[in-house]
C-alpha cells in the first residue's frame, strides 16, 4: 500500500452534505474536453514528480460487463488506436508509456468499455473509479503535483488508501495454482487419456480465447498464450449440437461455446432475448456446449494462472478452484518417503485400498499391505481403520499417491536369512511342474520356499507328484533366502546325506 494517496475529482468538497455525499450540480459524466484534459494533466504531474515513465497494466477488463458510471454505453472496447484489434499487448503485467497510460485513463473517464489498474510496484498507482473519481498513489510526498492539480481546477483530497486497491486475501501469488511444469504434465496426461480437449485462455477479464488441444499441438498452444493469462481446462464439446441448443433455458444468462466448420472456437454470453439469433449463428457448428454463469454449476477439470518467465506467479487473478485444484494444493505439500496418517475409506473389488490422507484419496496396492502373502486387503485393514503409511511417490500429472503399509514394518523374511544352512520340516503347500513349495514357518501365512525337482530326490524326477503330495511333511535344507527377490530355495536331497541330529526348531 502506497503511503501518499490522493483522490482527484472535479467535485468541490464544499458541495458535500453532512454524510459526505456530493450534492452539487457538476455532471458525473465526462465532458470529453477541458475537464477531462485537466484530469490527464494532473495524473501526468503525479507521474512526472514520481519519476515514472512507464506504467504496468494490472487486471485489465474489456468488453462485456464494464460499465461503472453514467457515460452512455459504447460498442466495442473503446481501445481502438491504442492496441491491435485482438488487444494483444493489453494484458496483466504489460507495460506502456505514460502517454498510453493517460489514454487508458481517458477511456476509463469516459466509461468507454475498458478498465484496468495502472501501477508501478511500490512506487506509483492510478485507479479510475465510479463517476470520474481518480485515485493516485505515490511512494514519496507529491507536493508539487498536488499544487499543480489545484491549479488545474481539480480537487485533490488526501486518503488513507485507494478503494480500488487490489483486494488480496493472502500474499500475492500464494494459494493460486500456477501453470507450471506440473500443470502441463497433468494437462498432457488428460489430453492423452481423453478427459481434456479444450483450453480456455482469459487474459482480459470477461473475455476468452479458446484452444482445441491434442497431444501434438499442446506445445504450440502453450507458446501462443498471453502472459499471466488465466487458464481453464474443459472436456470436449458435444457433437450433438441440436440437443445442446434445445437445452437452452427458458430465461437467464448462459455462456454458449461452439466450434465452427473451420475449427474456430467461439463463446458468447446471451439471454433468452438473443437465443433465436444465437441458434442461427451456431447453425452448422461442429460441436457446442452451454455453460452456466453460476460458478457452482460450471464444472471445468482444473485451472491455473500463467507465471512470469522466471517462474514467479505475479498475476493477481484468482480462479474458482476445482476438486482437481484442491487436490493439487494438497499434493504440493507431499513428498516421497513422507510418513502420513489416514483413514481407510474403501476397499475395491480389484484389491486396491483407498485411504483419505486429509482431503486427498491415496491408494495402497495389495503388495504394499504386507510382507507376507495375503488373499485380500481385508486380511490386513478394515474400512474406517486409521493407519500410518509411507508415501512411495507423488504423481502430480495423474494426481496419484501410492502408499505402503509394509515399508514401516520390519521384513520378517530377513529373519530367515540367519537360518540358511539349517534343516527343517514343513508341509508341502502346492505342487508346480518344476517342483514343490514347502512352508518354512510354523504359521498359516508363513513364507514358502521352492524345492526344485532336481532337489526332491537323488534320482531323476519328471514330476514332483512322483515324490510328494500336497499336505505331506517334508524335511528340507534352506539353501538361499533372498528378501529382495522374495525367493527361498530349499533342498530335500541334501537332508538325506546330512548328519543325524534332528531338525532345527522353527
N, C-alpha and C positions, 0 to 999 in steps of 0.2 A: 504494500500500500504506500503510495507516494505521500510525503508529508505536507506538500503545498497543493491544495486542490481549490479551484475556483469554479463557481457556477456563473457562466456568462449568459446574460439574457438581454433582450430588448425591453423587458418589463421593469418599470420603475418600482423599486421596493416600497416607495411611499404609497403605492396604489394597492397594497395588500390589506386584507381585512384582519380582524383580531385572530383568525385561525391560520394566517399565513397564506391564504389563497389569493391569487391575483384577481382584483376586481376592477381593473382599469379598462380602457377602450382599445388598447393595442391588439391588432389582429394576431391570431395564433398561427396563421399560415405564412408562408414565405412571400416576401414582396418581389422576389426574383430580381432585385435591384439594389439600391443603396444600402438598405439594412442588411441584406444578405452579404453584400460586399464588406460591410463593417465586421460581421462575424468572421469572415475569412481572414481579414487583415488582423483581427485580434488573435486568432489562432496562430497565424504566421508570426506574430510578435512573440508569443509564448515559445514557439519552436525556435526562433532565432535566439532568444535570450537563453535557452537551454542548450544552444549549440547543436541542434538537431537538424540534419539534412535529409534523413530518410525515416520512414515510418513503416512499422510492420502491421500487416493486416491480421486481425485476430477474429476468429469465429464468424466468417462472412455469411451473410444471408442475401438471397436474391429473390427470384420470382416466387409467387405463391401466396405467402401469408404475411409478408412485410407490409405493415400499414399501421402507423402509430400516431398519426396526427390528423389534422383537418384538411390537409392538402388533398385536392381531388386525385383519385387513383389514376395511375398511368399504366399503359400497356407495356409489357416487357420489363426489363430490369433497370432501366434508367442509367446504364453504364456504357451506352454506346459512345464510342470515341475514346473511352478510357482503356478498354480491354477488347480483345477479339470477340467475335460473336459467340464463341464457345466459352467465354470468360476465363480462358487459360491465363494464368498469372494472378487471378483473383482467388486466392486460397489462403488458408491459415498459415501464417509464417512468411508469406511473400512480402518483400519489402518494396516500397515505392518511394520516389522522390517526394519531398514535401509538397511540391506543386500538384502532383497527382493526388496526394492525401487531401489537399484542400478541395479538389474537385469531388472527392468522395464525400467530404463534409457538405459540400454544396448539394449533392444528390440526396443526402440524408436530411438536410434542412428542408428540402422540397418534398420529403417523404416519397422519393422517386423510385420506390420498388427495390431498394437495396439498403443494407445496414451492415456495419462492422465496427469493431473497436480498432482504433489506431494507436499503437503503443511503441515505445522503446523500453525494453525491460529495465526496470529500476530507475528510469530517468524521466520518462515523459508518457503522457496518455491524453487522448482526445476521445470523448464519448458524446454522441449526439442523442438527446433524449426527446421525450414527448413534447410536442408543441414548441420546438425550437429552443429547448434548454440545452446548452452546451457545457460540458464539464471538462476542464483542462487541469491536468496534474503535472507537477514538476518535482524534481528532487532538490532544487535549490530555490531560494526566495526569488519570485518573478516580479520584483517591484516595478521595473521599467515596463514590462508587458502589461501589468495591471494599470499603470498610468496611461499607457497607450490605448488600452481598451476603453477607459473612461473618456479619453479624448475623442474616440470614435463614436461616442454617444451611447455606448452599451454599459451595462451594469455588472461589474464583477463582484461576486459575493464569496467570501471565504467559507469553505465547507470542510467538514471532517473527512469526508470521503465522497467519491462519486457513487451514486446509486446504481450505476451501470458497470461497476467493477465486476469482474468475473466471480460468480458465486461458487467458490470451491469449498466443498465439504471436507476435503482432505488435501494433502500435499499434492501439488501439481504433478500429474503424470502417474501417481500411485493408484492402485486399485483397478485401473483400466487396462484391459488386455492389449498388449502391443502386437502388431502384425510382424512378429519376429520369425526366426527360422523355424521355431516350434509350430507357429501358426501355419506357415506354408507347408510344413511336413504333414500336418493334420489335414490341411486342405487338399493336398495332393492325394493322400490316402483316401479321403472322402470322395474325390472325383473318380479315382480308380475303382473304388467299390460301388460307385453308382449312387451314393446318397446325396452328393452335392453336384450341382450343374450350373448354378447362376451366382455371379458375384455382383453385389450392388455397391457402387462407389459413390460416396456422398462427400464432396469437398466443399460444397456450399449448402448451408442449412436449407432444408426443404427442396432440394434439387438433387437428382440422382443420375448416374450413368450406370448402365447395366452391361455385363460381360458374360458371354457364354463360355463355359470352362470345359477343357478337355486336357488329357494328360500331356499332349504335345503342344498345347497353346498356353499353358499356365505361366511359363516364364515370360512369354511375350506380354500377357495381360499384366503381370506384375510390373514389368518395365514401363508400362504406359500409365500407371496410376499417378494421380496428382499427389504431391507431398502432403502429409498429415491428413489424408482422407480417412473417413470412417468407412469400414468395410463390413458388409453383412453377407453371409453365405446362405443361399437358399437351395432347396431341392428343385428339381426340374419343373418347368411349366407344364400344364396339362395340354395334351394334344387334342382333347375333346373340347374345342373352342365353343361349340354350340351349347354344351352343357354348362360351361363356365359362365357364358353370358346370360343363359336362362336363370342362373342362380343369383343374379344381381338383386339386392334387397329392394323392397318397396320404396324405401326412403333412406336418406342418410348419406354421409360421405364415405366413399371407399376409394382405394387405390387399385387401378387396373393396370396390369403389366402384360404386354404381349410381344411376340416376336413375329415380324412381318416376313414376307416371302424372300427377302434379301438377307435374312438373319439379323436384322437390326432389332434390338430390344428397346422398347419404349414404355414409359409409365406415365400415368396422369391421375390426378385426383378429381373426382366428379361426384355429383349427387344426382338424384332422380331427375332433375330438370335437364341434365345433359346425357342421360343414358341412351336415348334414341340416337343422338348424334354419335355417341361413343360406339354403339353397336355397329353403326355404318362404317365408322373409321376402322374398327377391328376386323371387319369382314375380310375374309381371305387370309387371316393370320395363321401362321403355322401352329402356334401354341399360345396359351394365355393363362392368367390366374387372377383372382380378385383377393386383395389383401385388406383386412380391416385396418382402420387407423387407430384402433384401441390397442395399446401395447400388450395387453393381456391376451389378445386374440390373434396377434401376429406370432408366427412360430418359425423364425429363422433357425438355422442349425447352430451357427456360432458367429461371433462378431469380433472386431478388433479395430484398432486405430494405427495408422502407419507412423512409426517413429521416424526421427530425423536420420540422416545418413550416418551419424555417429552412434546410432542405436538408442539414443535417448528419446523418450516419449515426452514431447513438449506440447503437443496439441491438447487443448482443454476439452475437447469433445468427450461426451460420455455416452456410450451405447447402452441400450437396455440389455442387461446380462441374460443370456440363455442358460439352460441347465448345463450345456457344454462349457460355457464360460465360467460358471461357478465351479465346475469340476477342474478346469484349468487353474483356477485360483488355489484350489487345494493341492493339485499335483505339483505346482511350482514350489510348495513347501516340503515336498517329499524327496527322498534320495535313496539310492540303492544301498543296502546294508543297514538302513534305519530300522529300529525296533518300534513297533506300533501296537496299540491295543485296539480291539474292535469286537463287534458282536456278530455272531453267525446269524444271517437273516434268511438264508435259503440254501438248500442242497438240491442241485439239479439232478434230473434223472440220468444225465450222462456223466455224473460223478463229480462235477465241479462244485466246490463250496464257495458261497458268496458271503463276504464279510463287510459290514459297514464300518469304515475307519474314520468316522467323523464327517459324514456327508458325502463320502465317495465310496462306491462299492468295488472292493478289491476281490480277488479270487485266489483260491488255493486248489491246484490240481491234485489228484489223488496221490501221485508220487511224493508230493511235498507235505503230506499229512503225517507220515510216519516212516521211520527207517525200516519197519517191518512190513511184510505183505498184509494188505487189508483188502477185503472184498468190496467195501462200500464206505464212504466218508462217515456214515453214522456209526461205524465201529470206533471212531475217534472223537467226533464232535456231534453236537446236537444244536438244533435251531434255538436261538436265544442265549446260547453259551457265550460268555466273554472269553476271548483268547488273546494271547500275546504272540506275535509272529514277526518275522524279519521280512522286510521289503526286498525282493530279489531284483526288481528293475522298475523304472518309471518310464512307460512308453507314452510320450506326450502326443505322438501322432495318432495312435489308436486309442488313447486315453484308457490304458490298461495298467493295472498294478498287480503283478503276481506276488503272492506271499508264500512263505514257507514256515510251517509249524515245526517241522523236524530239525531245521537248522539251529534252533535254540536248545536242542536236546543232544546229549552225547550219543554217538553212533554205537549201538551195542555190538555191532559186528567187530569193532576194534578190540573188544574184549576177547574175541575168538582168535585173534592173531597170536595171542600168547599160548594158544593150545595147539598150534601147528606141531605135528610130530606125535601127538598123543593118539591113543587108541580108545575109541568109544563105541557104544552100541546105540542104535536108534532105529525107529520104524521106517520102512520103505513107504514113502508117501505117494509116489507115482512112477510109472514107467514111461520112457520115451524110446524111440527106435535106437538111440545111441547110448542108452544107459538107464540108470535108476537114481532117483532122488531120495536121499535119506535125511531125516530131521536130526540135527546135531545138538539141539537144545531140548530140555525136558519141559516144553510148554507148547500149547496148541498153535501159537503163532511163531514158533521157533524157526530159526534160519535152517534152510535146507542146502545140502551140498550134493554135487553130482558124482556118482561112481560111473565112470565110463565103462562101456562093455569090456574094454581091454583090461580093466582093473577089477572085474567081477569074479573072474576065475582064472586058474592057471592055464586052463585050456582055452582054445578059441571060442568066442561066443558071438553068434549071429544076432541073437535077440536076448534082451535081458530076461524075458519070460522063461528062458531055458535054465535060469539060475534062481531067480527070486520072484515073488509075487507082492503086489501092493499089500501092506499090512504086516509083512514079515519083519522080524527084527534082524538087523544085520550089523555085524561088527566091522568097523571101518577105521582107517587111519586118516587123520587130517593132514593132507599134503600141502595145501595152499589156501590162504584166506586173503582175498583182495577186496577191501572195502570200497575202493574207487569203482571197480568194475562190478561190484556186488556179486562176486563169484567165490564159491568154496569148492575145492577139488578134494575128492576122497578116494581111497583105495581099499578094497576088501582083500585083494591078493596079498598085500604087504602085511596084513594081520595074520595070514596063515603061517608065515615063517617067523613071526615076531616071538621074542622070548615070552614065556608064560609069566604072568604076573598080574593078570586081571586088567580090566578096563579102567580108564581114568574116570573119576566121578564127573557127572555132568551138572 
